[in-house]
């Protein structure tokens, strides 16, 4: 016989969990929107408090100002950079001379080492895949605009009601105030590390790579520097996926001085700065293991698309934080 008190205790909780899972399942298509709003909320919360408490702004006005600033300083440049990368990649794909240069380079590598790196069919297949990827990006641009608008709508109400979300969670989570504070601190560290540390590292890496490419006569140095910055967000290999093939292409095409110098610059400057800054930033903001970043990016790309570069590591970090937190839980 089931105890009545036990049934009264666990039945509402079971129903609540089922309803929560149904709600989460129904909102999976817009999960990225809510994640983005939460990230922006955590990042802009100090500024919101400063505007409302120090400068006595109304909550609504302060929230609108923060939304405008975030778009101008963060999303605006990202959209502009994405457009530049799209146009440039599209022109590269349409450039027949680049296709011929790749074939010539692979023929030389085969003659020197007896290894067939790629074939003409492989290059054509790669071009087709990248073209399809670019077309997908364009088709999703309108959806992205709508998602950004909804994200800002959610963010506005979170900022206007600043502090109420945290207060509500602290009331319903079955944790002590001490553990809630620890959880909040750790989650903030993870957000700052992934949402600020990784893009900042990519920006610095892109600038350094662009300078190196310019010094050693790499065509479209700024473009390849931007690509290197984006790839630097991938742990272990990072921007080497860009500067290493560039160096090899220069060597194969007979530019031995610049090719060798570019190879040395990639190893001694670009990758060294990447590893050094990654270590410093992660220790300064949050000590995140590179494997969490790597597998987080892999899972994030599958779940959220390009936005998964940031959201993937965040979710994986949250899992391990909660796992660690569960082991040391102190129930009130």
Number of C-alpha atoms within 10 A of each C-alpha: 3 6 7 8 8 9 11 10 10 11 11 11 12 11 11 12 12 12 12 12 12 11 11 13 11 11 13 13 10 14 15 20 23 18 16 20 23 17 21 21 21 15 17 18 18 10 16 21 18 14 19 16 12 10 10 11 15 12 20 15 14 21 27 16 13 22 18 13 13 16 15 12 10 11 14 13 12 13 13 11 14 13 13 14 17 16 12 14 16 16 11 14 17 13 11 10 11 12 16 12 13 17 17 15 19 20 18 16 17 14 11 10 8 10 12 12 12 14 13 13 9 11 14 13 12 13 17 13 12 15 16 12 12 17 13 11 15 14 11 12 12 10 11 14 11 12 17 17 13 16 20 23 14 17 25 22 14 19 26 17 13 17 12 12 11 11 10 10 11 15 11 8 11 14 18 15 15 12 17 19 13 14 18 12 11 17 19 16 18 23 25 19 24 25 20 15 21 22 18 18 21 25 18 19 29 25 18 20 29 23 15 22 25 15 13 18 13 19 11 12 18 18 19 21 27 24 21 26 28 20 19 29 26 20 19 14 12 20 28 18 14 19 26 16 12 19 25 19 19 21 18 18 15 11 13 14 12 18 23 16 15 27 22 14 19 22 15 11 16 27 21 13 17 23 16 10 17 21 14 13 19 20 12 12 17 19 14 18 11 16 12 18 24 18 16 22 28 17 19 23 17 14 16 19 15 14 16 20 26 25 26 27 28 25 20 17 22 17 12 12 16 15 12 12 16 12 8 10 16 14 10 8
